[in-house]
Protein backbone atom coordinates (compact mmCIF):
# COMPACT_ATOMS: atom_id res chain seq x y z
CA UNK A 1 0.00 0.00 0.00
CA UNK A 2 1.50 3.35 -1.04
CA UNK A 3 1.79 6.41 1.18
CA UNK A 4 -1.39 8.09 -0.13
CA UNK A 5 -3.47 4.92 0.21
CA UNK A 6 -2.23 4.44 3.75
CA UNK A 7 -3.10 8.03 4.62
CA UNK A 8 -6.60 7.58 3.20
CA UNK A 9 -7.06 4.29 5.05
CA UNK A 10 -5.96 5.88 8.32
CA UNK A 11 -8.27 8.84 7.74
CA UNK A 12 -11.33 6.62 7.39
CA UNK A 13 -10.32 4.52 10.39
CA UNK A 14 -10.53 7.67 12.49
CA UNK A 15 -13.50 9.25 10.72
CA UNK A 16 -15.64 6.54 9.08
CA UNK A 17 -17.90 7.84 6.34
CA UNK A 18 -20.76 8.09 5.94
CA UNK A 19 -21.87 8.44 9.53
CA UNK A 20 -22.36 4.85 10.81
CA UNK A 21 -25.97 3.80 11.30
CA UNK A 22 -27.49 0.95 13.27
CA UNK A 23 -30.86 0.86 11.52
CA UNK A 24 -31.79 0.50 7.86
CA UNK A 25 -35.48 -0.07 8.56
CA UNK A 26 -36.65 3.07 6.75
CA UNK A 27 -34.40 2.34 3.81
CA UNK A 28 -35.74 -1.20 3.56
CA UNK A 29 -39.32 0.07 3.68
CA UNK A 30 -38.70 2.41 0.73
CA UNK A 31 -37.40 -0.45 -1.40
CA UNK A 32 -40.36 -2.73 -0.70
CA UNK A 33 -42.00 -1.02 -3.68
CA UNK A 34 -41.36 -3.28 -6.69
CA UNK A 35 -41.80 -0.36 -9.10
CA UNK A 36 -38.94 1.49 -7.38
CA UNK A 37 -36.74 -1.54 -7.94
CA UNK A 38 -37.85 -1.86 -11.56
CA UNK A 39 -37.29 1.84 -12.29
CA UNK A 40 -33.78 1.61 -10.82
CA UNK A 41 -33.01 -1.46 -12.93
CA UNK A 42 -34.12 0.15 -16.20
CA UNK A 43 -32.14 3.28 -15.38
CA UNK A 44 -29.07 1.10 -15.97
CA UNK A 45 -30.47 -1.37 -18.48
CA UNK A 46 -33.42 -0.02 -20.47
CA UNK A 47 -32.87 -2.73 -23.09
CA UNK A 48 -33.03 -5.72 -20.72
CA UNK A 49 -36.03 -7.46 -19.26
CA UNK A 50 -36.27 -6.78 -15.55
CA UNK A 51 -34.66 -9.41 -13.35
CA UNK A 52 -33.68 -9.57 -9.71
CA UNK A 53 -30.74 -11.97 -9.91
CA UNK A 54 -27.50 -10.19 -10.77
CA UNK A 55 -24.10 -9.49 -9.25
CA UNK A 56 -23.09 -6.16 -7.71
CA UNK A 57 -19.72 -4.82 -6.62
CA UNK A 58 -19.79 -1.82 -4.30
CA UNK A 59 -16.25 -0.47 -4.62
CA UNK A 60 -15.32 1.67 -1.63
CA UNK A 61 -18.46 0.65 0.24
CA UNK A 62 -17.98 2.77 3.36
CA UNK A 63 -19.99 1.98 6.46
CA UNK A 64 -23.33 0.96 4.95
CA UNK A 65 -23.55 1.24 1.15
CA UNK A 66 -22.98 -2.46 0.40
CA UNK A 67 -25.45 -3.44 3.12
CA UNK A 68 -28.05 -1.13 1.59
CA UNK A 69 -27.65 -2.73 -1.82
CA UNK A 70 -27.92 -6.22 -0.34
CA UNK A 71 -31.00 -5.23 1.65
CA UNK A 72 -32.87 -3.67 -1.26
CA UNK A 73 -31.96 -6.46 -3.72
CA UNK A 74 -32.17 -9.70 -1.71
CA UNK A 75 -31.84 -11.90 -4.80
CA UNK A 76 -28.70 -10.12 -6.00
CA UNK A 77 -25.22 -11.22 -4.93
CA UNK A 78 -23.46 -8.18 -3.47
CA UNK A 79 -19.75 -7.76 -2.77
CA UNK A 80 -18.38 -4.77 -0.88
CA UNK A 81 -14.72 -3.78 -0.76
CA UNK A 82 -13.08 -1.01 1.24
CA UNK A 83 -9.70 -0.06 2.68
CA UNK A 84 -11.06 0.76 6.12
CA UNK A 85 -11.43 -1.94 8.77
CA UNK A 86 -13.84 0.33 10.63
CA UNK A 87 -16.10 0.66 7.59
CA UNK A 88 -16.11 -3.10 7.04
CA UNK A 89 -16.86 -3.73 10.70
CA UNK A 90 -19.88 -1.41 10.48
CA UNK A 91 -20.99 -3.19 7.31
CA UNK A 92 -20.64 -6.61 8.91
CA UNK A 93 -22.70 -5.48 11.89
CA UNK A 94 -25.53 -4.51 9.51
CA UNK A 95 -25.07 -7.81 7.68
CA UNK A 96 -25.62 -9.74 10.92
CA UNK A 97 -28.52 -7.58 12.07
CA UNK A 98 -30.45 -7.94 8.80
CA UNK A 99 -29.30 -11.48 7.98
CA UNK A 100 -27.84 -10.42 4.65
CA UNK A 101 -26.70 -13.80 3.36
CA UNK A 102 -26.31 -12.30 -0.11
CA UNK A 103 -23.54 -9.94 1.05
CA UNK A 104 -19.82 -10.54 1.35
CA UNK A 105 -17.20 -7.95 2.22
CA UNK A 106 -13.45 -7.83 1.87
CA UNK A 107 -10.73 -5.39 2.82
CA UNK A 108 -9.29 -4.50 -0.55
CA UNK A 109 -8.35 -1.29 -2.38
CA UNK A 110 -10.26 -0.45 -5.53
CA UNK A 111 -7.08 -0.68 -7.60
CA UNK A 112 -6.83 -4.40 -6.73
CA UNK A 113 -10.42 -5.34 -7.55
CA UNK A 114 -9.12 -7.98 -9.96
CA UNK A 115 -8.00 -10.04 -6.94
CA UNK A 116 -11.66 -10.85 -6.30
CA UNK A 117 -11.45 -13.27 -9.20
CA UNK A 118 -14.96 -12.42 -10.35
CA UNK A 119 -16.80 -10.15 -12.77
CA UNK A 120 -19.96 -8.19 -12.04
CA UNK A 121 -23.15 -7.11 -13.77
CA UNK A 122 -23.19 -3.83 -11.87
CA UNK A 123 -20.46 -1.82 -10.19
CA UNK A 124 -21.20 1.08 -7.87
CA UNK A 125 -18.30 3.40 -7.08
CA UNK A 126 -19.46 6.71 -5.62
CA UNK A 127 -17.20 9.24 -3.94
CA UNK A 128 -14.12 7.02 -4.20
CA UNK A 129 -12.14 7.46 -7.41
CA UNK A 130 -11.39 11.12 -6.74
CA UNK A 131 -9.66 10.11 -3.48
CA UNK A 132 -7.21 7.67 -5.10
CA UNK A 133 -3.55 8.39 -5.71
CA UNK A 134 -4.08 7.17 -9.29
CA UNK A 135 -7.77 7.43 -10.28
CA UNK A 136 -7.00 6.14 -13.79
CA UNK A 137 -5.62 2.90 -12.35
CA UNK A 138 -8.67 2.56 -10.14
CA UNK A 139 -11.05 3.04 -13.06
CA UNK A 140 -9.14 0.55 -15.20
CA UNK A 141 -9.32 -2.00 -12.39
CA UNK A 142 -13.08 -1.62 -12.11
CA UNK A 143 -13.51 -1.82 -15.87
CA UNK A 144 -11.55 -5.07 -15.73
CA UNK A 145 -14.12 -6.71 -13.45
CA UNK A 146 -17.20 -5.29 -15.19
CA UNK A 147 -18.96 -7.79 -17.44
CA UNK A 148 -19.06 -6.83 -21.10
CA UNK A 149 -22.78 -6.10 -20.88
CA UNK A 150 -22.54 -4.67 -17.38
CA UNK A 151 -23.18 -1.15 -16.16
CA UNK A 152 -21.20 1.01 -13.74
CA UNK A 153 -22.28 3.96 -11.63
CA UNK A 154 -19.55 6.48 -10.90
CA UNK A 155 -19.72 9.63 -8.79
CA UNK A 156 -16.88 12.15 -8.71
CA UNK A 157 -16.47 15.68 -7.41
CA UNK A 158 -16.88 18.76 -9.62
CA UNK A 159 -14.63 21.84 -9.58
CA UNK A 160 -17.01 24.78 -9.88
CA UNK A 161 -19.73 24.01 -7.34
CA UNK A 162 -17.07 23.08 -4.79
CA UNK A 163 -15.14 26.36 -5.03
CA UNK A 164 -15.97 27.21 -1.42
CA UNK A 165 -14.81 23.79 -0.25
CA UNK A 166 -11.53 24.20 -2.12
CA UNK A 167 -11.01 27.59 -0.45
CA UNK A 168 -11.54 26.14 3.04
CA UNK A 169 -9.30 23.18 2.22
CA UNK A 170 -6.52 25.62 1.37
CA UNK A 171 -7.34 27.68 4.49
CA UNK A 172 -6.92 24.52 6.60
CA UNK A 173 -3.64 23.62 4.91
CA UNK A 174 -2.18 27.09 5.45
CA UNK A 175 -3.06 27.01 9.15
CA UNK A 176 -1.96 23.43 9.66
CA UNK A 177 -5.45 22.28 10.65
CA UNK A 178 -5.43 18.48 10.89
CA UNK A 179 -8.07 15.73 10.96
CA UNK A 180 -8.12 15.55 14.76
CA UNK A 181 -11.13 15.86 17.03
CA UNK A 182 -9.89 19.15 18.48
CA UNK A 183 -9.09 20.75 15.12
CA UNK A 184 -12.37 19.60 13.59
CA UNK A 185 -14.39 21.08 16.45
CA UNK A 186 -12.46 24.31 16.03
CA UNK A 187 -13.11 24.33 12.29
CA UNK A 188 -16.83 23.78 12.84
CA UNK A 189 -16.84 26.76 15.20
CA UNK A 190 -14.95 28.87 12.67
CA UNK A 191 -17.48 28.13 9.93
CA UNK A 192 -20.14 29.94 11.93
CA UNK A 193 -18.12 33.10 11.34
CA UNK A 194 -17.98 32.88 7.56
CA UNK A 195 -18.98 36.22 6.05
CA UNK A 196 -22.22 36.50 4.12
CA UNK A 197 -21.75 35.66 0.48
CA UNK A 198 -18.83 33.28 1.00
CA UNK A 199 -18.90 30.56 -1.70
CA UNK A 200 -19.26 27.90 1.01
CA UNK A 201 -22.25 29.56 2.66
CA UNK A 202 -24.95 28.13 0.39
CA UNK A 203 -23.48 24.64 0.55
CA UNK A 204 -23.39 24.71 4.34
CA UNK A 205 -27.00 25.82 4.43
CA UNK A 206 -28.13 22.99 2.16
CA UNK A 207 -25.88 20.24 3.52
CA UNK A 208 -26.87 19.67 7.14
CA UNK A 209 -24.58 16.61 7.42
CA UNK A 210 -21.68 19.10 7.63
CA UNK A 211 -22.64 19.30 11.30
CA UNK A 212 -21.20 15.80 11.72
CA UNK A 213 -17.48 15.66 12.32
CA UNK A 214 -16.87 12.81 9.87
CA UNK A 215 -18.74 14.60 7.09
CA UNK A 216 -16.87 17.84 7.65
CA UNK A 217 -13.54 16.03 7.78
CA UNK A 218 -14.33 14.15 4.57
CA UNK A 219 -15.11 17.40 2.74
CA UNK A 220 -12.47 19.75 4.09
CA UNK A 221 -9.61 17.71 5.57
CA UNK A 222 -9.31 14.65 3.36
CA UNK A 223 -5.67 13.80 2.56
CA UNK A 224 -6.39 13.48 -1.17
CA UNK A 225 -9.18 14.54 -3.49
CA UNK A 226 -9.56 16.03 -6.93
CA UNK A 227 -12.40 17.27 -9.11
CA UNK A 228 -13.51 16.73 -12.71
CA UNK A 229 -15.27 19.15 -15.02
CA UNK A 230 -17.50 17.57 -17.68
CA UNK A 231 -14.77 17.62 -20.39
CA UNK A 232 -12.22 16.21 -17.93
CA UNK A 233 -14.70 13.53 -16.93
CA UNK A 234 -15.23 12.41 -20.52
CA UNK A 235 -11.45 12.27 -21.00
CA UNK A 236 -11.23 10.19 -17.81
CA UNK A 237 -13.80 7.71 -19.17
CA UNK A 238 -12.07 7.51 -22.55
CA UNK A 239 -8.75 6.67 -20.88
CA UNK A 240 -10.54 3.92 -18.97
CA UNK A 241 -12.06 2.38 -22.14
CA UNK A 242 -15.55 3.28 -21.00
CA UNK A 243 -18.38 5.15 -22.71
CA UNK A 244 -20.87 7.52 -21.14
CA UNK A 245 -24.42 6.22 -20.81
CA UNK A 246 -26.41 8.86 -18.97
CA UNK A 247 -26.44 11.04 -15.88
CA UNK A 248 -28.28 9.58 -12.90
CA UNK A 249 -30.24 12.84 -12.89
CA UNK A 250 -29.99 14.25 -16.41
CA UNK A 251 -32.38 17.23 -16.34
CA UNK A 252 -29.84 19.65 -14.76
CA UNK A 253 -27.44 18.98 -17.65
CA UNK A 254 -30.03 19.18 -20.43
CA UNK A 255 -30.56 22.07 -22.83
CA UNK A 256 -34.19 20.89 -23.04
CA UNK A 257 -35.04 21.42 -19.39
CA UNK A 258 -35.72 24.27 -17.01
CA UNK A 259 -34.15 27.68 -17.30
CA UNK A 260 -31.78 26.64 -20.10
CA UNK A 261 -34.74 26.49 -22.48
CA UNK A 262 -35.59 30.14 -21.77
CA UNK A 263 -32.25 31.94 -22.04
CA UNK A 264 -31.47 34.00 -25.19
CA UNK A 265 -28.74 31.50 -26.13
CA UNK A 266 -31.06 28.46 -25.94
CA UNK A 267 -30.92 27.74 -29.68
CA UNK A 268 -27.12 27.98 -29.73
CA UNK A 269 -26.92 25.66 -26.74
CA UNK A 270 -29.30 23.13 -28.27
CA UNK A 271 -27.22 23.11 -31.47
CA UNK A 272 -24.10 21.85 -29.69
CA UNK A 273 -23.11 18.18 -29.41
CA UNK A 274 -24.50 16.69 -26.22
CA UNK A 275 -21.17 16.59 -24.39
CA UNK A 276 -20.72 20.30 -25.08
CA UNK A 277 -24.26 20.99 -23.88
CA UNK A 278 -23.45 19.20 -20.65
CA UNK A 279 -20.22 21.18 -20.20
CA UNK A 280 -22.07 24.46 -20.80
CA UNK A 281 -24.85 23.49 -18.37
CA UNK A 282 -22.29 22.79 -15.65
CA UNK A 283 -20.80 26.26 -16.14
CA UNK A 284 -24.17 28.03 -16.29
CA UNK A 285 -25.62 26.33 -13.21
CA UNK A 286 -22.38 26.78 -11.32
CA UNK A 287 -23.37 24.95 -8.14
CA UNK A 288 -23.11 21.27 -9.08
CA UNK A 289 -20.92 19.61 -6.45
CA UNK A 290 -20.77 16.11 -7.94
CA UNK A 291 -21.22 14.27 -11.22
CA UNK A 292 -23.07 10.97 -10.96
CA UNK A 293 -23.37 8.91 -14.12
CA UNK A 294 -23.83 5.45 -15.63
CA UNK A 295 -21.10 4.17 -17.93
CA UNK A 296 -20.52 1.05 -20.03
CA UNK A 297 -17.54 -0.79 -21.42
CA UNK A 298 -16.51 0.57 -24.79
CA UNK A 299 -16.49 -2.99 -26.18
CA UNK A 300 -19.98 -3.75 -24.89
CA UNK A 301 -21.22 -6.88 -26.64
CA UNK A 302 -24.71 -5.53 -27.31
CA UNK A 303 -25.56 -2.16 -28.80
CA UNK A 304 -25.45 0.60 -26.22
CA UNK A 305 -28.85 1.02 -24.54
CA UNK A 306 -29.63 4.50 -25.83
CA UNK A 307 -33.06 6.05 -25.69
CA UNK A 308 -34.16 7.88 -28.83
CA UNK A 309 -37.35 9.21 -30.44
CA UNK A 310 -36.36 9.62 -34.09
CA UNK A 311 -36.51 6.00 -35.14
CA UNK A 312 -39.35 3.50 -35.27
CA UNK A 313 -38.79 1.81 -31.90
CA UNK A 314 -40.07 4.45 -29.48
CA UNK A 315 -43.83 3.66 -29.70
CA UNK A 316 -42.95 0.28 -28.18
CA UNK A 317 -41.19 1.76 -25.16
CA UNK A 318 -42.86 0.98 -21.83
CA UNK A 319 -42.61 4.02 -19.52
CA UNK A 320 -41.93 3.35 -15.84
CA UNK A 321 -42.42 6.23 -13.42
CA UNK A 322 -39.54 7.43 -11.32
CA UNK A 323 -40.45 6.90 -7.68
CA UNK A 324 -39.51 10.40 -6.53
CA UNK A 325 -41.94 12.08 -8.93
CA UNK A 326 -44.99 13.88 -7.57
CA UNK A 327 -47.91 15.35 -9.51
CA UNK A 328 -49.06 18.73 -8.17
CA UNK A 329 -52.55 19.94 -9.10
CA UNK A 330 -52.81 23.15 -7.07
CA UNK A 331 -51.62 26.72 -7.69
CA UNK A 332 -50.77 25.91 -11.29
CA UNK A 333 -49.43 28.11 -14.08
CA UNK A 334 -51.96 29.25 -16.68
CA UNK A 335 -53.09 26.46 -19.00
CA UNK A 336 -51.57 23.66 -16.93
CA UNK A 337 -53.55 20.71 -15.64
CA UNK A 338 -50.68 19.64 -13.35
CA UNK A 339 -46.99 20.13 -12.63
CA UNK A 340 -44.58 17.21 -12.35
CA UNK A 341 -41.68 17.49 -9.92
CA UNK A 342 -38.90 15.00 -9.31
CA UNK A 343 -38.17 15.53 -5.61
CA UNK A 344 -34.59 14.31 -6.07
CA UNK A 345 -33.78 17.42 -8.12
CA UNK A 346 -32.11 20.26 -6.24
CA UNK A 347 -32.76 22.94 -8.89
CA UNK A 348 -36.18 24.54 -8.54
CA UNK A 349 -36.53 25.38 -12.24
CA UNK A 350 -36.77 21.69 -13.17
CA UNK A 351 -40.55 21.43 -13.06
CA UNK A 352 -42.64 20.16 -15.94
CA UNK A 353 -46.07 21.70 -16.54
CA UNK A 354 -48.46 19.43 -18.46
CA UNK A 355 -51.83 20.06 -20.07
CA UNK A 356 -55.02 18.01 -19.71
CA UNK A 357 -54.24 15.56 -22.52
CA UNK A 358 -50.71 15.02 -21.24
CA UNK A 359 -52.00 14.43 -17.74
CA UNK A 360 -54.29 11.69 -19.03
CA UNK A 361 -51.29 10.03 -20.63
CA UNK A 362 -49.23 10.46 -17.48
CA UNK A 363 -52.01 8.98 -15.32
CA UNK A 364 -52.18 5.99 -17.67
CA UNK A 365 -48.54 5.02 -17.07
CA UNK A 366 -48.67 1.68 -15.27
CA UNK A 367 -45.32 0.13 -16.16
CA UNK A 368 -47.01 -2.34 -18.48
CA UNK A 369 -48.45 -0.44 -21.42
CA UNK A 370 -46.34 0.96 -24.24
CA UNK A 371 -46.44 4.55 -25.41
CA UNK A 372 -48.54 3.43 -28.38
CA UNK A 373 -51.04 1.69 -26.11
CA UNK A 374 -51.28 4.70 -23.81
CA UNK A 375 -51.67 7.37 -26.48
CA UNK A 376 -53.47 5.50 -29.24
CA UNK A 377 -52.61 5.65 -32.92
CA UNK A 378 -54.39 8.95 -33.59
CA UNK A 379 -52.42 10.81 -30.88
CA UNK A 380 -49.13 9.02 -31.27
CA UNK A 381 -47.20 11.84 -32.90
CA UNK A 382 -48.34 14.33 -30.26
CA UNK A 383 -47.31 11.86 -27.55
CA UNK A 384 -43.79 11.57 -28.93
CA UNK A 385 -42.67 14.97 -27.65
CA UNK A 386 -44.41 14.52 -24.31
CA UNK A 387 -42.77 11.20 -23.45
CA UNK A 388 -39.41 12.50 -24.63
CA UNK A 389 -39.79 15.45 -22.23
CA UNK A 390 -40.77 13.09 -19.40
CA UNK A 391 -37.56 11.20 -19.98
CA UNK A 392 -35.28 14.25 -20.10
CA UNK A 393 -36.93 15.65 -16.96
CA UNK A 394 -36.24 12.40 -15.06
CA UNK A 395 -39.93 11.64 -14.65
CA UNK A 396 -39.73 8.20 -16.27
CA UNK A 397 -37.34 5.55 -17.43
CA UNK A 398 -38.17 3.20 -20.27
CA UNK A 399 -38.29 -0.57 -20.60
CA UNK A 400 -37.23 -1.06 -24.22
CA UNK A 401 -36.60 -4.80 -23.95
CA UNK A 402 -39.38 -5.66 -26.40
CA UNK A 403 -38.28 -3.15 -29.06
CA UNK A 404 -34.87 -4.53 -29.96
CA UNK A 405 -33.20 -2.28 -27.42
CA UNK A 406 -32.73 0.99 -29.26
CA UNK A 407 -34.14 3.37 -31.78
CA UNK A 408 -32.28 6.07 -33.62
CA UNK A 409 -30.92 8.72 -31.34
CA UNK A 410 -33.15 11.66 -30.66
CA UNK A 411 -33.07 14.87 -32.66
CA UNK A 412 -30.08 14.33 -34.88
CA UNK A 413 -28.52 10.90 -35.58
CA UNK A 414 -26.02 11.44 -32.80
CA UNK A 415 -23.19 8.95 -32.38
CA UNK A 416 -20.31 8.43 -30.00
CA UNK A 417 -16.77 9.29 -30.94
CA UNK A 418 -13.83 9.14 -28.55
CA UNK A 419 -16.21 9.06 -25.59
CA UNK A 420 -18.08 12.21 -26.65
CA UNK A 421 -21.42 12.70 -28.29
CA UNK A 422 -21.08 14.24 -31.72
CA UNK A 423 -23.45 15.01 -34.58
CA UNK A 424 -22.95 13.30 -37.92
N, C-alpha and C positions, 0 to 999 in steps of 0.2 A: 504494500500500500504506500503510495507516494505521500509527500508532505502535505499537499493540499487535501487529499482524501482523508488523511488522518486528522487534519484540523476540522474538516466537515463532520467526520464521525464523532469526534470529541464534542463538537458544538451541540449536536443533536442528543448526545448522551446527557448533557447538562440541561438542555432546553428542548425536550421532545416536542415535535410539531406534527400535526396540529395538537391543540390542547387535548390530552388524554381524556377519554370518556369511559364511563362504566355502564352506560345504557344506550342501546341502539333501538329501543322499542318504537320510538316515533318514526325513525328511519324505516324500520321493517314495515310499519303500518302503511306508510306512503307507497311502498313497493308491492303491497298486496293487490293493487290494481293491475290486472293483466294488460290493460290498454297502455298503461305507463311503460310496462316492460316491452310491449310490442313497438311502441313509438321509439323507444331508445334503441331497439334492435335495428329498425329500418333507418334510423339516423346514420348508422354505420353501413348497413347493407340493404339499400332499397331494392336491389335486384335479387335478393334471396328470399325464399319462403321462411317465415318466422319459425325458429326452433329455439329450444331452451338448453340443449346440450352443446356446449362449446367450451373451449379452453381459454383462460384469461391469465395474463401475466400483469400484475401490478408492480411496476418497476419503481422502487423508491416509495414503498407503501406507507411509510410513516406509522402513526400509532393506531390507525383504524381503517384506512382506505381499503385494504385487501379484505378485511372482515366485512365491510359494507358490501363489497361486490359479492362475496360468498353468501351473505344473508339475503340479498335481493335476487340472486340467481341460484337457487339451491340445486339445480340440475347441472350447473356449470362447474367445471373443475378450475379452481382459482389458485394461483401461486403468487405469493408476495415475497419480494426481496427488498432488503434494506441494509445499509451499513450499520445502523444503530441497534445495539442490543436492547436498549430501553424501548425503542419503537416496536421491536419484535416481541418483547415481553408483554407490552400492552396489547398487541395484536393477538398473542396466544391466550391472554386472559379473556378476551372477547370470544375467541374460538371456543374455549371451554364453556363459557357462560351460555353461548347460544348453540352449542353442539354442532359446530360447523365442520362436519366431516369432509366437506368438499374443499377445504382450505388447507394448504400447506405453506409454511413460511421458511425462509432460509436467509441467513446473514451472508449477503453477497453484494458487491458493488455492481451497478448497472453495466459497467464496462466489461464485466465477466459473465454476462447473462448466458453466454454460450455454454458455460460449465453446467447449466441445468440439464443439458442433453435432451432438450425437448423443443418443439416449436408450438406456436400459439395462434389461435384464431383471432384473438384480440389482445392488444397490449395497451395498457393505460400508464402513461408517464407524465404526470402533471406536477410542475413546480420542482423539477429535478435536474433536467439537462443543463439549465443555466447555472447550476451550482457546481458542475463538474470542472475539473482541471482541463479536460479535453472533451468538450461537448460533442465534437464530431466523432470521436471514438465511441462515446456512449451511444450516439444515434446509430452508428454502424453496427454496434453489438445488438441493439434491439432489432434492427432490420434483419439481422442474421437469424433471429429466432422467431420472426413473424412468418407465418405461412404465406404462400404465394397469393392466396386469395384472402388473406387476413386484412384487418384494419387496425390502425394505431391511433390513439388519441394522445396528442402532445399539448402541453401548456408551457409557455415560456413568458418571461417578462418582456415588457415593451419599454422603449426609452423615453417617450414623450410624456405619457401620463404619470410616469414615476419620477419626474424631474425633482419634485420636492423630496422624495425618498433619497435620491442621489445626493442632494444637497446636505441632508442630515447625515448620510453615511460619511461624506467628506468632513463634516463638522465633527463627527465622532472620532474619525481618524486623526484629525489635527489636534484634538484635545486628549488623545490617548484613552478614550472611553472604551472599555472592554466588555465582553459578554460575561459579566459577573452580576450577582444579585444586587450588590450595592450600586454599581454603575447603571444598571438597567432602571432601578428605582429612581435614581437621580435624573436619568434621561426622560423618564415618564413625567417627572415633575417639571423638567425644563420645557417640555412640549406644551404645557399649559400657558407658557409665556410667549409662544410664537405670535408675532405681530399679525394683525388682520391682513389678509391678502397673501400670506405666505403660500407658495405652491403646495405645501403639505397640508394646509388647513382643510381644504375640501375633502381630501382623502381621509384625514383623521375623523372628520365629522361623519363620513359614510362608512367607516370601517371600525365598528365598535370593538372588534377583537383585538385592536391595538392596545386595549386596556390590559390584556393578558401579557405577562412578561415574555413568554415564549414567542408569541406572535410579534411583539415589538422587536425582540432580538432577531428573529428570522428576517424581518424587513430591513432593519437598520444596522445590525451588527454581525451579519453573516460573514464568515471568512472569505467567501468567494461567490459572487454572482455577476451576471452580465445580462444585457438586454438585446432584443432583436426588433428592428423595424420590419415592416412587411417585406421590403426588398431583401433585407438581410436574411429573413426567415426563409424566403423562397430559395435563396442561394444555399442556405443550410440544408434544406430538404434535397436539393439537387446533388450536393456533395454526398449525401447519405443514400443516394439511389432510391429516393422516394418521390412520389408525386402528391400534390395537394388534392384533397377531395372536397372538403367544405369546412367552413367555420362551424363550431358547435352552435353559436348564435350568429347568424350571417347578416341579419338586418342592419346592425350598426355599420357594416362594411359596404353595404349595397347602395349604389347610385339610384336604385329604384324605391328606396324607403325613406320615410321621414323627411327631415329638413333638407336633405341633399337633393330631393326632387324639386324643391322650391327656389333654390338659389339661382341667381342669374347665369351661372356657369353650368347649370344642370345638363344641358345638351352636350357641352364639351366633355363633361365628366362621363356621361353615358356613352360617348363615342370612343373612350379609351378601352384598351384590352382590360379584362377583368382584374388582373394582378395590379395594373396601374390604378384602376378604380379603388381597389382595396388600400393601396398605398396613400392615395389622396384622401380617402375617408379617414384613415388613421391620423393624418395631419390636420384635417379640418376639425374632427371631433376633439382631438388633443388630450383627452383624459383617459384613454384606454390604458389600463395598467397591466394587462396580460393578453396574449393571443392564445386561444384554445381552438384546436383544429383536428380534423380527421385526415389521415394520410394513408396512402397505399404504396406497396412496392411498385417500382417502376416497371418490373417485369411481370406484373400481375397476369395470371393465366387467363382470366376472363376479361372482357372489355370493362373499362372503368365504369362504375355505377353512377353515371351522370344523369341528372334530371334535366329534361329539355322539353320545350313546347312547340318546336318548329317541325318536328317529324310527324309520323303517323301513330306513334306509340302512346302518346299522352292520354287519349280518351280511355285507355285501359288501365291507367294508374288508379290505385285504390288509396284515397286520402285517409290518413290516420291523424287524429287531432293530437297536438302537443298538450301534455297534461297541465302545463302552467298557464294555458290560455283561459281567459275569462271573456264573457260576452256581456257588455254593459248596454243597458237599454234606457238609461235615464240621462237627462241633461246632455242631449246629443247635439252635434252640429247640424245645421240646416240640411235637410234632405236625407239624413242618415236614419236607417232603421235600427242600427246598433253600432257599437265600436268594439273591436277586438283588441285585446291587450295581452301580450305574453308577459306574465309577471316576473319572468327571469330577466327581462331587459332592464337595464339601468338608465337608458336614455328615454326621457319622457316624450320625445317626438315620435317614437316608434309605435304609434297607434294606427289602426286600420279601420276607417269608417266604411260601412257597407250599406247598400240600399236594401229595399224590401226583397227583391228577387235574389240578391246575393245572400241575404239572411236565410231564405228558404233553402238554398243550396247548402249553406253552412250547417243549418239544423239537420239536414239529411245525411251528414257525414256520420257513418256508423262503423267505419273500419272494414266494411264488407263490400259495399257497392263501389263501382268504378265511377269516374267522372262522367262517363257517358250515361250510366244508369241513373246518376243523380240529376243531371241536367236535362236529359232527353235530347233526341236528335235535333229538334228544332232550335234549341237554345245552346247547342254545343259550342258554337263559335264564340258566343258571348261568355260562356263559362271558362273558355281557355284563359283569358286574361285574369279572371277572378282567381282561379286555382293557382295560377302562376304567382300572383301577388300573395296569396296565402302562404305559399312555400317560401318566398323571399322574406316575408315578415315573420318567419318561424312560427306560424300558426298550425302548420301541418307538416308531416313527412309523408312520403309515398311508398307504398308497397308496389313495386313494378315487376314482381316475380313472374307474373303471368303475361308480360308484354315483350319478353325477350330481353329485358334488362335495361334497354336504353333507347331513347329516341334521339333525333338530331338535337344538338345543343341549341338552347334558346337564343333567339334574336339574330344570330349571325354566324352559323357554322364555325363555332369557335373550337380550337384544338389546343392541345398542350404542346409546348416546345421548350425544352430545357427547363422544365418545372414551372413555366409561366403559362398563363392563358394568353393566346394571341388570336387575332382575327385573320382568316385566310384572305 
